[in-house]
């Protein structure tokens, strides 16, 4: 628990050594599959899943991202993020199909394989989780997060993380 999104890469490396390529359920507002967030730096909090895909740590057929709602920096960013094989469920799509359908989708993707759950607090709308460094308006509500994460029980979880929590930005003490 803790840290920025970049902690996912070493954690994925360790769990993949034990379990092989992992199913990934990622709650986030940003895909974190950029090739480079900064021109001379291939490793940052915006690139860990791209590096993990390159290293074969992720089962490309079972990589699901829920709640993507951030604006893109450049034309083609979202299309580029989908190239590695991630199934994107944007916040608009999630709202349209509803939590029960999302839970079904998640369980179908996971099956009984070892799964890594990655919860970036930026998946939540800042109204429900202000203590984060990269807030994006329009994220998951508190009740949506509780239902989705609660539905993860009973699955074949190998590991999970909660990242990008920044208490200094949580002036109301919500987190």
Secondary structure, DSSP 8 states (H G I E B T S, - for coil): --S-TTHHHHHHHHHHHHHSSEEEEEE-SS----S-SBTTBS-STTTHHHHHHHTT-EEEEEEEEEEE----SSTTHHHHHHHTS-EEEEHHHHHHH-HHHHHHHHHHHHTTS-EEEEEEGGGB-TTT---BSS--TT-B-HHHHHHHHHTTTTS-EEEEEEE-B-GGG-TT---
